């Protein structure tokens, strides 16, 4: 997080500074996820046999997420904003590691590679395109509602009879949705479109990009991941 602090010392209005910030955030998350998927088998077995740690990390994640999302003072006040962001990232990393531990390591690494490629393409697209994704809030909202209702239907249907193609379709739509959100948040952070992120909200921007990437990775894992024997 020294990089995040260092970037805030420069002029946030400089577009190059924003680009460096986005690249550092994405690279940081990919590196943390790569560490998670490199767990040895004993570590994976320990994680799976102690679900209490997962629920504890989920509570920490939820509390820090609400604090950073709903309370402007903590996420703007140094050093508490970086401390909360660090706690949020650690809890999210553990949850990602817990999810990855149920899948074959090769398939997890493959999904991680696909996620990294998607993030790179979305970043390049957001930097170069003249299309304003930040003006598509209505489309994203409708897409979210469709995913929410579909998720409720699947929660009722799948416990009675698992339908692989239905599950894969939902995961594909989820990956598309959060790829769009990643482009939206990237352009929002770039500040060269209709809507822009305030210089004081760099922690909130980091939070959004982290969540977009973890959701993309999770949906790819749902589509392409192979469960461990």
MITORTI-383928 format. One line per 2 residues: number of its first residue (from 1); for each residue z, y negated, x negated of N, C-alpha, C. Coordinates in nm, 3 decimals, padded with zeros to 5 digits. Example, Ala and Ser with C-alpha at 12.3 -4.5 7.8 and 13.67 -1.06 7.14 Angstrom:
<sites>
1	00.780,00.569,-01.319,00.780,00.450,-01.230,00.780,00.330,-01.320 ~ 00.708,00.225,-01.285,00.714,00.106,-01.367,00.787,-00.003,-01.290
</sites>
This chain:
<sites>
1	00.000,00.122,-00.080,00.000,00.000,00.000,00.000,-00.127,-00.084 ~ 00.005,-00.112,-00.217,-00.009,-00.229,-00.302,-00.145,-00.293,-00.284
3	-00.248,-00.207,-00.259,-00.382,-00.259,-00.238,-00.389,-00.344,-00.112 ~ -00.318,-00.299,-00.007,-00.317,-00.374,00.117,-00.249,-00.509,00.097
5	-00.137,-00.507,00.026,-00.066,-00.631,-00.001,-00.149,-00.724,-00.087 ~ -00.219,-00.668,-00.188,-00.300,-00.749,-00.278,-00.413,-00.818,-00.203
7	-00.475,-00.745,-00.109,-00.587,-00.802,-00.035,-00.545,-00.921,00.050 ~ -00.422,-00.919,00.097,-00.376,-01.027,00.184,-00.353,-01.155,00.105
9	-00.347,-01.147,-00.028,-00.326,-01.265,-00.109,-00.454,-01.347,-00.124 ~ -00.569,-01.285,-00.094,-00.695,-01.354,-00.105,-00.734,-01.411,00.031
11	-00.843,-01.485,00.032,-00.889,-01.546,00.155,-00.946,-01.441,00.248 ~ -00.881,-01.421,00.361,-00.924,-01.318,00.456,-01.059,-01.352,00.517
13	-01.096,-01.478,00.517,-01.224,-01.518,00.572,-01.341,-01.472,00.487 ~ -01.315,-01.435,00.363,-01.419,-01.382,00.275,-01.460,-01.244,00.325
15	-01.587,-01.229,00.363,-01.634,-01.102,00.419,-01.625,-00.988,00.319 ~ -01.642,-01.017,00.191,-01.632,-00.913,00.089,-01.491,-00.857,00.081
17	-01.391,-00.943,00.100,-01.253,-00.898,00.099,-01.229,-00.801,00.214 ~ -01.284,-00.833,00.329,-01.269,-00.745,00.446,-01.339,-00.611,00.421
19	-01.453,-00.613,00.357,-01.525,-00.489,00.328,-01.445,-00.401,00.232 ~ -01.389,-00.462,00.129,-01.307,-00.387,00.034,-01.186,-00.327,00.106
21	-01.126,-00.405,00.195,-01.011,-00.358,00.271,-01.046,-00.235,00.354 ~ -01.160,-00.239,00.424,-01.202,-00.126,00.508,-01.226,-00.002,00.423
23	-01.294,-00.019,00.310,-01.323,00.096,00.223,-01.194,00.157,00.170 ~ -01.097,00.074,00.132,-00.972,00.124,00.078,-00.892,00.199,00.185
25	-00.891,00.149,00.307,-00.818,00.215,00.415,-00.879,00.352,00.444 ~ -01.011,00.358,00.457,-01.079,00.485,00.487,-01.060,00.584,00.373
27	-01.076,00.538,00.249,-01.060,00.627,00.134,-00.917,00.678,00.124 ~ -00.820,00.591,00.152,-00.680,00.631,00.146,-00.650,00.742,00.245
29	-00.703,00.729,00.369,-00.676,00.830,00.469,-00.741,00.963,00.433 ~ -00.867,00.959,00.386,-00.937,01.082,00.349,-00.863,01.153,00.237
31	-00.812,01.078,00.139,-00.738,01.139,00.028,-00.610,01.206,00.077 ~ -00.539,01.139,00.170,-00.415,01.197,00.222,-00.444,01.325,00.300
33	-00.553,01.326,00.378,-00.589,01.444,00.453,-00.628,01.558,00.360 ~ -00.697,01.526,00.251,-00.736,01.628,00.154,-00.613,01.693,00.092
35	-00.508,01.613,00.068,-00.383,01.669,00.017,-00.322,01.765,00.118 ~ -00.327,01.729,00.246,-00.270,01.812,00.350,-00.338,01.947,00.359
37	-00.471,01.950,00.349,-00.545,02.075,00.368,-00.538,02.163,00.244 ~ -00.480,02.115,00.134,-00.469,02.195,00.013,-00.337,02.269,00.005
39	-00.264,02.276,00.116,-00.138,02.347,00.117,-00.160,02.494,00.080 ~ -00.065,02.550,00.008,-00.068,02.693,-00.021,-00.025,02.771,00.102
41	-00.053,02.900,00.103,-00.018,02.984,00.219,00.131,02.984,00.250 ~ 00.221,02.994,00.149,00.365,02.987,00.181,00.405,02.857,00.249
43	00.345,02.746,00.205,00.376,02.616,00.267,00.327,02.614,00.410 ~ 00.205,02.667,00.433,00.151,02.671,00.568,00.239,02.757,00.659
45	00.285,02.869,00.606,00.372,02.957,00.687,00.505,02.889,00.718 ~ 00.556,02.813,00.621,00.682,02.742,00.646,00.663,02.637,00.755
47	00.552,02.563,00.748,00.525,02.460,00.848,00.514,02.522,00.987 ~ 00.445,02.636,00.996,00.425,02.699,01.127,00.553,02.761,01.181
49	00.638,02.807,01.091,00.762,02.872,01.136,00.874,02.772,01.163 ~ 00.850,02.645,01.136,00.950,02.541,01.162,00.889,02.428,01.244
51	00.860,02.456,01.373,00.796,02.354,01.457,00.883,02.233,01.482 ~ 01.012,02.245,01.455,01.101,02.131,01.476,01.062,02.011,01.391
53	01.014,02.037,01.269,00.969,01.927,01.184,00.848,01.856,01.244 ~ 00.763,01.935,01.311,00.645,01.874,01.375,00.688,01.779,01.485
55	00.780,01.825,01.571,00.825,01.741,01.682,00.901,01.619,01.632 ~ 00.975,01.636,01.522,01.044,01.521,01.462,00.943,01.418,01.410
57	00.838,01.468,01.344,00.735,01.376,01.294,00.661,01.310,01.410 ~ 00.645,01.384,01.520,00.578,01.325,01.637,00.661,01.212,01.696
59	00.793,01.231,01.703,00.881,01.125,01.754,00.874,01.002,01.664 ~ 00.878,01.025,01.532,00.868,00.914,01.436,00.734,00.844,01.452
61	00.627,00.922,01.463,00.493,00.866,01.482,00.488,00.780,01.609 ~ 00.540,00.833,01.718,00.533,00.764,01.846,00.613,00.634,01.843
63	00.732,00.639,01.785,00.818,00.519,01.779,00.754,00.411,01.692 ~ 00.705,00.449,01.573,00.644,00.350,01.484,00.513,00.297,01.542
65	00.440,00.384,01.612,00.315,00.339,01.673,00.342,00.234,01.781 ~ 00.440,00.261,01.868,00.474,00.164,01.971,00.526,00.035,01.910
67	00.606,00.047,01.804,00.661,-00.073,01.740,00.551,-00.160,01.681 ~ 00.458,-00.096,01.609,00.351,-00.172,01.546,00.248,-00.224,01.647
69	00.230,-00.150,01.756,00.129,-00.190,01.855,00.180,-00.296,01.951 ~ 00.305,-00.283,01.992,00.357,-00.369,02.098,00.439,-00.488,02.048
71	00.489,-00.481,01.926,00.575,-00.588,01.874,00.502,-00.660,01.761 ~ 00.465,-00.784,01.785,00.388,-00.858,01.686,00.472,-00.897,01.565
73	00.601,-00.922,01.585,00.686,-00.966,01.474,00.699,-00.862,01.363 ~ 00.733,-00.735,01.394,00.747,-00.635,01.287,00.617,-00.609,01.211
75	00.504,-00.612,01.279,00.378,-00.580,01.210,00.322,-00.699,01.132 ~ 00.383,-00.816,01.146,00.337,-00.934,01.071,00.435,-00.978,00.963
77	00.555,-00.923,00.966,00.660,-00.967,00.873,00.667,-00.873,00.753 ~ 00.640,-00.925,00.636,00.650,-00.848,00.512,00.796,-00.844,00.467
79	00.852,-00.731,00.418,00.784,-00.604,00.390,00.795,-00.502,00.502 ~ 00.854,-00.542,00.617,00.878,-00.444,00.723,00.748,-00.386,00.778
81	00.643,-00.468,00.778,00.517,-00.416,00.830,00.463,-00.302,00.743 ~ 00.474,-00.318,00.609,00.427,-00.213,00.519,00.518,-00.091,00.522
83	00.647,-00.113,00.540,00.740,00.000,00.549,00.710,00.083,00.674 ~ 00.693,00.015,00.788,00.661,00.085,00.913,00.527,00.156,00.903
85	00.430,00.091,00.839,00.300,00.154,00.822,00.309,00.277,00.734 ~ 00.392,00.272,00.630,00.411,00.387,00.542,00.475,00.503,00.618
87	00.577,00.474,00.699,00.643,00.577,00.779,00.545,00.636,00.880 ~ 00.466,00.549,00.944,00.365,00.593,01.039,00.264,00.687,00.972
89	00.218,00.649,00.854,00.118,00.729,00.783,00.173,00.864,00.741 ~ 00.298,00.867,00.694,00.359,00.993,00.652,00.376,01.089,00.770
91	00.422,01.036,00.883,00.439,01.121,01.001,00.304,01.172,01.051 ~ 00.204,01.086,01.050,00.070,01.125,01.094,00.010,01.228,00.998
93	00.037,01.213,00.868,-00.013,01.308,00.770,00.050,01.446,00.789 ~ 00.179,01.448,00.819,00.245,01.577,00.843,00.188,01.644,00.968
95	00.165,01.567,01.073,00.107,01.623,01.195,-00.033,01.679,01.169 ~ -00.109,01.608,01.086,-00.243,01.656,01.050,-00.233,01.785,00.970
97	-00.138,01.791,00.877,-00.117,01.913,00.800,-00.076,02.029,00.887 ~ 00.008,02.004,00.987,00.049,02.108,01.081,-00.071,02.161,01.157
99	-00.156,02.073,01.205,-00.277,02.113,01.277,-00.369,02.194,01.186 ~ -00.388,02.147,01.063,-00.479,02.213,00.970,-00.430,02.351,00.929
101	-00.298,02.373,00.931,-00.242,02.499,00.884,-00.282,02.617,00.971 ~ -00.328,02.592,01.092,-00.368,02.701,01.182,-00.515,02.740,01.164
103	-00.584,02.670,01.074,-00.727,02.697,01.055,-00.753,02.745,00.913 ~ -00.863,02.816,00.897,-00.908,02.861,00.767,-00.933,02.741,00.676
105	-00.888,02.752,00.550,-00.897,02.639,00.458,-01.041,02.592,00.439 ~ -01.136,02.685,00.429,-01.276,02.648,00.408,-01.329,02.567,00.525
107	-01.295,02.608,00.647,-01.343,02.534,00.763,-01.278,02.397,00.773 ~ -01.152,02.388,00.730,-01.084,02.258,00.732,-01.149,02.163,00.631
109	-01.178,02.215,00.512,-01.243,02.133,00.410,-01.381,02.089,00.458 ~ -01.453,02.181,00.528,-01.584,02.146,00.580,-01.572,02.033,00.683
111	-01.476,02.043,00.773,-01.456,01.939,00.874,-01.414,01.807,00.809 ~ -01.336,01.816,00.702,-01.298,01.696,00.629,-01.420,01.631,00.566
113	-01.511,01.712,00.511,-01.633,01.658,00.454,-01.721,01.592,00.558 ~ -01.732,01.654,00.676,-01.810,01.596,00.786,-01.748,01.464,00.830
115	-01.616,01.461,00.839,-01.547,01.338,00.878,-01.572,01.226,00.777 ~ -01.564,01.260,00.648,-01.589,01.160,00.544,-01.732,01.107,00.553
117	-01.829,01.197,00.579,-01.969,01.154,00.592,-01.987,01.063,00.712 ~ -01.923,01.098,00.824,-01.932,01.015,00.945,-01.872,00.878,00.920
119	-01.756,00.874,00.855,-01.691,00.745,00.825,-01.780,00.658,00.736 ~ -01.845,00.721,00.638,-01.935,00.646,00.549,-02.053,00.589,00.627
121	-02.113,00.672,00.712,-02.228,00.626,00.790,-02.189,00.516,00.888 ~ -02.074,00.532,00.953,-02.028,00.430,01.048,-01.999,00.298,00.976
123	-01.938,00.307,00.858,-01.908,00.186,00.781,-02.036,00.114,00.741 ~ -02.134,00.189,00.690,-02.261,00.128,00.652,-02.331,00.068,00.774
125	-02.329,00.142,00.886,-02.390,00.092,01.009,-02.324,-00.037,01.056 ~ -02.190,-00.039,01.052,-02.117,-00.157,01.098,-02.142,-00.278,01.009
127	-02.162,-00.253,00.879,-02.189,-00.362,00.787,-02.329,-00.420,00.803 ~ -02.428,-00.331,00.830,-02.568,-00.370,00.822,-02.631,-00.406,00.956
129	-02.586,-00.344,01.063,-02.654,-00.362,01.192,-02.626,-00.499,01.254 ~ -02.720,-00.545,01.333,-02.702,-00.668,01.409,-02.645,-00.638,01.548
131	-02.638,-00.510,01.582,-02.584,-00.471,01.713,-02.434,-00.495,01.717 ~ -02.388,-00.561,01.821,-02.247,-00.598,01.834,-02.172,-00.493,01.915
133	-02.103,-00.404,01.846,-02.025,-00.299,01.914,-01.903,-00.359,01.982 ~ -01.851,-00.470,01.932,-01.731,-00.530,01.992,-01.755,-00.583,02.133
135	-01.882,-00.599,02.170,-01.914,-00.646,02.306,-01.927,-00.531,02.405 ~ -01.903,-00.408,02.358,-01.919,-00.289,02.444,-01.785,-00.236,02.492
137	-01.691,-00.324,02.516,-01.557,-00.281,02.559,-01.562,-00.207,02.692 ~ -01.647,-00.252,02.784,-01.658,-00.186,02.914,-01.708,-00.044,02.901
139	-01.806,-00.021,02.816,-01.860,00.113,02.794,-01.753,00.205,02.736 ~ -01.679,00.154,02.639,-01.573,00.234,02.578,-01.463,00.268,02.678
141	-01.431,00.172,02.765,-01.328,00.197,02.866,-01.372,00.306,02.964 ~ -01.496,00.298,03.011,-01.548,00.400,03.103,-01.550,00.536,03.035
143	-01.594,00.539,02.910,-01.598,00.664,02.833,-01.458,00.723,02.820 ~ -01.359,00.637,02.795,-01.220,00.683,02.785,-01.171,00.744,02.916
145	-01.206,00.681,03.028,-01.165,00.732,03.157,-01.230,00.868,03.186 ~ -01.356,00.882,03.147,-01.425,01.010,03.164,-01.356,01.119,03.081
147	-01.322,01.085,02.957,-01.253,01.181,02.871,-01.115,01.215,02.925 ~ -01.046,01.115,02.979,-00.912,01.139,03.034,-00.917,01.235,03.153
149	-01.009,01.209,03.246,-01.022,01.296,03.364,-01.068,01.435,03.322 ~ -01.163,01.442,03.230,-01.211,01.572,03.182,-01.098,01.649,03.115
151	-01.014,01.579,03.041,-00.900,01.644,02.976,-00.803,01.704,03.077 ~ -00.779,01.631,03.187,-00.692,01.684,03.292,-00.752,01.809,03.355
153	-00.883,01.807,03.378,-00.951,01.923,03.436,-00.942,02.043,03.342 ~ -00.966,02.020,03.215,-00.959,02.129,03.117,-00.817,02.184,03.106
155	-00.717,02.096,03.116,-00.579,02.141,03.108,-00.544,02.237,03.221 ~ -00.614,02.223,03.335,-00.591,02.311,03.450,-00.676,02.437,03.439
157	-00.801,02.422,03.394,-00.895,02.534,03.394,-00.874,02.630,03.278 ~ -00.861,02.579,03.156,-00.859,02.664,03.037,-00.743,02.763,03.031
159	-00.622,02.729,03.079,-00.516,02.830,03.076,-00.549,02.955,03.157 ~ -00.630,02.943,03.259,-00.665,03.059,03.342,-00.783,03.136,03.282
161	-00.879,03.064,03.228,-00.995,03.129,03.166,-01.054,03.036,03.060 ~ -01.050,03.083,02.936,-01.101,03.001,02.827,-01.254,03.001,02.830
163	-01.311,02.880,02.830,-01.456,02.865,02.833,-01.497,02.796,02.703 ~ -01.550,02.872,02.604,-01.579,02.814,02.472,-01.673,02.694,02.476
165	-01.782,02.705,02.555,-01.879,02.596,02.554,-01.822,02.469,02.617 ~ -01.731,02.487,02.716,-01.669,02.372,02.780,-01.574,02.302,02.682
167	-01.500,02.381,02.608,-01.409,02.326,02.508,-01.487,02.255,02.397 ~ -01.597,02.316,02.353,-01.680,02.256,02.247,-01.746,02.127,02.295
169	-01.789,02.124,02.422,-01.851,02.004,02.477,-01.751,01.889,02.482 ~ -01.629,01.919,02.524,-01.525,01.815,02.529,-01.495,01.763,02.389
171	-01.489,01.853,02.290,-01.462,01.811,02.153,-01.575,01.724,02.099 ~ -01.700,01.760,02.132,-01.815,01.681,02.086,-01.812,01.541,02.146
173	-01.781,01.532,02.275,-01.773,01.402,02.340,-01.659,01.319,02.280 ~ -01.547,01.386,02.250,-01.435,01.316,02.188,-01.470,01.262,02.050
175	-01.545,01.343,01.972,-01.587,01.297,01.839,-01.680,01.176,01.851 ~ -01.769,01.179,01.949,-01.861,01.067,01.970,-01.783,00.941,02.011
177	-01.688,00.959,02.103,-01.610,00.845,02.151,-01.536,00.776,02.037 ~ -01.467,00.854,01.954,-01.387,00.790,01.850,-01.471,00.747,01.730
179	-01.593,00.800,01.718,-01.687,00.743,01.623,-01.728,00.603,01.668 ~ -01.747,00.587,01.800,-01.776,00.455,01.854,-01.657,00.361,01.835
181	-01.536,00.412,01.853,-01.417,00.330,01.832,-01.403,00.289,01.685 ~ -01.442,00.379,01.594,-01.436,00.345,01.452,-01.533,00.231,01.421
183	-01.653,00.238,01.479,-01.749,00.128,01.461,-01.696,00.000,01.523 ~ -01.634,00.011,01.641,-01.577,-00.105,01.709,-01.468,-00.170,01.624
185	-01.374,-00.089,01.573,-01.263,-00.144,01.494,-01.311,-00.198,01.360 ~ -01.413,-00.135,01.303,-01.467,-00.183,01.176,-01.531,-00.320,01.193
187	-01.613,-00.334,01.296,-01.676,-00.465,01.321,-01.572,-00.569,01.362 ~ -01.469,-00.525,01.434,-01.362,-00.617,01.472,-01.293,-00.671,01.348
189	-01.276,-00.584,01.249,-01.212,-00.624,01.125,-01.305,-00.707,01.038 ~ -01.435,-00.680,01.046,-01.531,-00.756,00.967,-01.535,-00.902,01.009
191	-01.522,-00.927,01.139,-01.513,-01.065,01.187,-01.644,-01.139,01.196 ~ -01.757,-01.065,01.199,-01.887,-01.134,01.205,-01.958,-01.110,01.337
193	-01.882,-01.064,01.439,-01.940,-01.039,01.569,-01.870,-01.125,01.675 ~ -01.887,-01.086,01.801,-01.833,-01.168,01.909,-01.681,-01.178,01.901
195	-01.616,-01.067,01.872,-01.470,-01.066,01.861,-01.431,-01.036,01.717 ~ -01.315,-01.088,01.676,-01.270,-01.069,01.538,-01.120,-01.046,01.534
197	-01.075,-00.986,01.424,-00.934,-00.956,01.406,-00.867,-01.073,01.332 ~ -00.750,-01.110,01.378,-00.675,-01.218,01.314,-00.632,-01.176,01.173
199	-00.628,-01.269,01.077,-00.583,-01.238,00.941,-00.442,-01.180,00.938 ~ -00.359,-01.212,01.036,-00.222,-01.164,01.039,-00.210,-01.021,01.090
201	-00.323,-00.965,01.136,-00.319,-00.833,01.199,-00.380,-00.725,01.112 ~ -00.372,-00.739,00.979,-00.433,-00.638,00.893,-00.362,-00.503,00.905
203	-00.232,-00.503,00.934,-00.158,-00.378,00.952,-00.204,-00.309,01.081 ~ -00.222,-00.388,01.186,-00.271,-00.333,01.313,-00.412,-00.277,01.295
205	-00.494,-00.344,01.214,-00.630,-00.296,01.187,-00.625,-00.163,01.113 ~ -00.535,-00.152,01.015,-00.517,-00.026,00.942,-00.475,00.085,01.036
207	-00.384,00.053,01.126,-00.335,00.150,01.225,-00.450,00.204,01.309 ~ -00.535,00.116,01.358,-00.646,00.157,01.443,-00.745,00.245,01.369
209	-00.779,00.206,01.247,-00.876,00.284,01.169,-00.820,00.421,01.135 ~ -00.693,00.428,01.099,-00.629,00.558,01.073,-00.640,00.650,01.194
211	-00.607,00.598,01.311,-00.609,00.680,01.431,-00.751,00.724,01.466 ~ -00.847,00.635,01.451,-00.987,00.672,01.478,-01.029,00.789,01.391
213	-00.998,00.782,01.262,-01.040,00.888,01.169,-00.969,01.019,01.199 ~ -00.839,01.014,01.231,-00.767,01.138,01.258,-00.817,01.204,01.385
215	-00.854,01.126,01.485,-00.910,01.184,01.607,-01.047,01.245,01.581 ~ -01.129,01.179,01.501,-01.260,01.235,01.467,-01.242,01.368,01.394
217	-01.152,01.370,01.297,-01.125,01.493,01.222,-01.074,01.604,01.314 ~ -00.985,01.571,01.404,-00.928,01.670,01.496,-01.034,01.730,01.588
219	-01.123,01.647,01.639,-01.228,01.698,01.727,-01.330,01.782,01.650 ~ -01.361,01.744,01.527,-01.449,01.828,01.445,-01.383,01.962,01.416
221	-01.252,01.960,01.392,-01.178,02.083,01.368,-01.181,02.172,01.491 ~ -01.172,02.110,01.607,-01.179,02.184,01.733,-01.316,02.248,01.753
223	-01.421,02.180,01.706,-01.557,02.233,01.723,-01.593,02.338,01.619 ~ -01.562,02.308,01.492,-01.612,02.391,01.382,-01.506,02.471,01.312
225	-01.378,02.444,01.341,-01.271,02.514,01.270,-01.262,02.660,01.305 ~ -01.231,02.741,01.204,-01.211,02.885,01.223,-01.063,02.914,01.206
227	-01.004,02.976,01.307,-00.861,03.003,01.302,-00.828,03.103,01.193 ~ -00.709,03.086,01.133,-00.665,03.178,01.030,-00.633,03.315,01.090
229	-00.656,03.420,01.008,-00.622,03.556,01.054,-00.472,03.575,01.054
</sites>
